[in-house]
Amino acid sequence: MPDSVTYYAIVDELSSRDKPAGVFRRTYFGDGGMEDEAFTRNMSWEPSWLLASAERGDTANDFVEIGEEEANQIVARFREQEQA
């Protein structure tokens, strides 16, 4: 069971926090482990290396910390767009 989850809006040169390119979450576990996932075009959470890459200096994307509610709204919007 996760101890905490931090959510991020993924922003690139063609997007903004209001309309991010994607959404990302990092889950922290009590044993010291963590899991990084991005919400993908498959409309599911899948493992991702994007935030770790940004932490090592890759500047292709910015990660703006957001709350769980905002992350859920972004995911819902992506799902609606997929169905349209």
PASEBA-1860 file (N, C-alpha, C; in nm, 3 decimals):
! residues 84
1> MPDSVTYY> 0.084/-0.118/0.000/0.000/0.000/0.000/0.089/0.125/0.000 ~ 0.059/0.222/-0.086/0.144/0.341/-0.093/0.130/0.429/0.030 ~ 0.242/0.492/0.065/0.241/0.588/0.175/0.198/0.725/0.126 ~ 0.242/0.760/0.005/0.203/0.889/-0.051/0.220/0.886/-0.203 ~ 0.147/0.974/-0.268/0.154/0.987/-0.414/0.167/1.135/-0.446 ~ 0.261/1.167/-0.535/0.278/1.303/-0.583/0.243/1.304/-0.730 ~ 0.161/1.399/-0.770/0.115/1.410/-0.909/0.180/1.530/-0.976 ~ 0.199/1.519/-1.107/0.260/1.626/-1.186/0.185/1.643/-1.318
9> AIVDELSS> 0.172/1.767/-1.361/0.129/1.797/-1.498/0.256/1.800/-1.582 ~ 0.253/1.734/-1.696/0.367/1.734/-1.787/0.345/1.847/-1.887 ~ 0.440/1.940/-1.890/0.427/2.057/-1.976/0.547/2.061/-2.071 ~ 0.517/2.081/-2.200/0.623/2.097/-2.299/0.602/2.227/-2.374 ~ 0.676/2.248/-2.481/0.667/2.375/-2.553/0.531/2.398/-2.619 ~ 0.452/2.293/-2.636/0.322/2.306/-2.702/0.205/2.301/-2.604 ~ 0.234/2.297/-2.474/0.127/2.285/-2.376/0.149/2.382/-2.261 ~ 0.057/2.378/-2.165/0.064/2.465/-2.047/0.009/2.388/-1.928
17> RDKPAGVF> 0.021/2.446/-1.810/-0.036/2.379/-1.693/-0.187/2.363/-1.708 ~ -0.253/2.462/-1.767/-0.398/2.452/-1.786/-0.436/2.344/-1.886 ~ -0.351/2.322/-1.983/-0.374/2.217/-2.084/-0.243/2.140/-2.103 ~ -0.209/2.055/-2.005/-0.081/1.986/-2.008/-0.075/1.877/-2.116 ~ 0.047/1.843/-2.151/0.069/1.735/-2.248/0.039/1.600/-2.185 ~ 0.048/1.591/-2.053/0.023/1.464/-1.987/0.017/1.481/-1.837 ~ -0.004/1.368/-1.770/-0.008/1.367/-1.624/0.077/1.249/-1.577 ~ 0.143/1.270/-1.463/0.241/1.176/-1.413/0.219/1.160/-1.263
25> RRTYFGDG> 0.250/1.042/-1.212/0.244/1.025/-1.066/0.364/0.944/-1.018 ~ 0.410/0.982/-0.901/0.518/0.910/-0.834/0.461/0.861/-0.701 ~ 0.463/0.730/-0.684/0.411/0.666/-0.564/0.527/0.624/-0.475 ~ 0.520/0.662/-0.349/0.622/0.627/-0.249/0.566/0.519/-0.157 ~ 0.650/0.417/-0.128/0.609/0.306/-0.043/0.687/0.308/0.088 ~ 0.628/0.251/0.191/0.688/0.250/0.325/0.823/0.184/0.332 ~ 0.852/0.093/0.240/0.982/0.024/0.243/1.092/0.105/0.177 ~ 1.059/0.229/0.135/1.158/0.315/0.070/1.154/0.310/-0.081
33> GMEDEAFT> 1.074/0.223/-0.136/1.062/0.214/-0.281/0.970/0.320/-0.338 ~ 0.976/0.333/-0.469/0.886/0.425/-0.537/0.856/0.370/-0.676 ~ 0.747/0.419/-0.733/0.705/0.378/-0.865/0.661/0.502/-0.943 ~ 0.713/0.517/-1.064/0.678/0.629/-1.150/0.588/0.579/-1.262 ~ 0.478/0.652/-1.285/0.384/0.615/-1.390/0.332/0.739/-1.462 ~ 0.307/0.724/-1.590/0.242/0.829/-1.669/0.109/0.774/-1.717 ~ 0.011/0.863/-1.729/-0.117/0.826/-1.788/-0.097/0.831/-1.940 ~ -0.111/0.718/-2.006/-0.072/0.706/-2.146/-0.189/0.715/-2.243
41> RNMSWEPS> -0.156/0.713/-2.370/-0.258/0.713/-2.477/-0.344/0.588/-2.474 ~ -0.299/0.486/-2.403/-0.378/0.364/-2.384/-0.487/0.384/-2.279 ~ -0.494/0.507/-2.225/-0.590/0.543/-2.121/-0.570/0.461/-1.995 ~ -0.442/0.438/-1.961/-0.409/0.365/-1.840/-0.277/0.419/-1.783 ~ -0.256/0.393/-1.655/-0.131/0.429/-1.590/-0.028/0.322/-1.623 ~ 0.088/0.364/-1.674/0.193/0.271/-1.713/0.328/0.322/-1.662 ~ 0.420/0.230/-1.632/0.552/0.272/-1.585/0.617/0.371/-1.682 ~ 0.689/0.467/-1.626/0.753/0.570/-1.708/0.884/0.615/-1.645
49> WLLASAER> 0.979/0.648/-1.727/1.109/0.698/-1.684/1.119/0.850/-1.701 ~ 1.012/0.916/-1.744/1.020/1.058/-1.780/1.067/1.149/-1.666 ~ 1.013/1.133/-1.546/1.052/1.221/-1.436/1.197/1.194/-1.395 ~ 1.237/1.069/-1.389/1.376/1.037/-1.356/1.469/1.099/-1.459 ~ 1.430/1.097/-1.585/1.511/1.157/-1.690/1.521/1.309/-1.670 ~ 1.409/1.372/-1.635/1.410/1.517/-1.610/1.499/1.550/-1.490 ~ 1.497/1.465/-1.389/1.580/1.488/-1.271/1.729/1.477/-1.305 ~ 1.761/1.406/-1.413/1.900/1.394/-1.458/1.937/1.501/-1.561
57> GDTANDFV> 1.845/1.593/-1.590/1.879/1.705/-1.676/1.809/1.712/-1.810 ~ 1.726/1.614/-1.844/1.651/1.621/-1.970/1.548/1.733/-1.958 ~ 1.557/1.831/-2.045/1.469/1.949/-2.035/1.357/1.949/-2.137 ~ 1.325/1.834/-2.196/1.218/1.828/-2.296/1.082/1.856/-2.235 ~ 1.064/1.819/-2.108/0.936/1.839/-2.039/0.961/1.904/-1.904 ~ 0.864/1.984/-1.861/0.863/2.036/-1.725/0.759/1.957/-1.648 ~ 0.785/1.933/-1.521/0.691/1.863/-1.435/0.646/1.959/-1.327 ~ 0.519/1.997/-1.332/0.461/2.092/-1.239/0.379/2.014/-1.138
65> EIGEEEAN> 0.415/2.020/-1.011/0.343/1.944/-0.909/0.200/1.995/-0.898 ~ 0.107/1.901/-0.896/-0.035/1.932/-0.885/-0.096/1.840/-0.779 ~ -0.219/1.869/-0.740/-0.288/1.784/-0.644/-0.359/1.668/-0.712 ~ -0.404/1.575/-0.630/-0.473/1.457/-0.681/-0.600/1.494/-0.757 ~ -0.675/1.589/-0.706/-0.800/1.630/-0.772/-0.772/1.685/-0.911 ~ -0.671/1.770/-0.924/-0.636/1.825/-1.054/-0.589/1.714/-1.149 ~ -0.511/1.619/-1.096/-0.466/1.506/-1.179/-0.585/1.425/-1.228 ~ -0.682/1.402/-1.140/-0.802/1.327/-1.180/-0.881/1.402/-1.287
73> QIVARFRE> -0.886/1.534/-1.278/-0.955/1.614/-1.379/-0.885/1.604/-1.514 ~ -0.753/1.605/-1.515/-0.678/1.593/-1.640/-0.703/1.456/-1.702 ~ -0.697/1.351/-1.619/-0.723/1.215/-1.669/-0.863/1.206/-1.727 ~ -0.961/1.262/-1.658/-1.099/1.259/-1.707/-1.110/1.333/-1.840 ~ -1.043/1.446/-1.853/-1.046/1.522/-1.978/-0.984/1.441/-2.091 ~ -0.871/1.375/-2.066/-0.808/1.292/-2.167/-0.901/1.179/-2.211 ~ -0.970/1.118/-2.117/-1.064/1.010/-2.148/-1.181/1.061/-2.233 ~ -1.231/1.179/-2.200/-1.339/1.239/-2.279/-1.293/1.267/-2.421
81> QEQA> -1.173/1.321/-2.434/-1.119/1.350/-2.569/-1.101/1.223/-2.649 ~ -1.062/1.116/-2.584/-1.043/0.988/-2.652/-1.175/0.934/-2.706 ~ -1.284/0.958/-2.632/-1.415/0.907/-2.673/-1.480/0.995/-2.780 ~ -1.434/1.118/-2.794/-1.497/1.210/-2.889/-1.460/1.177/-3.033
END
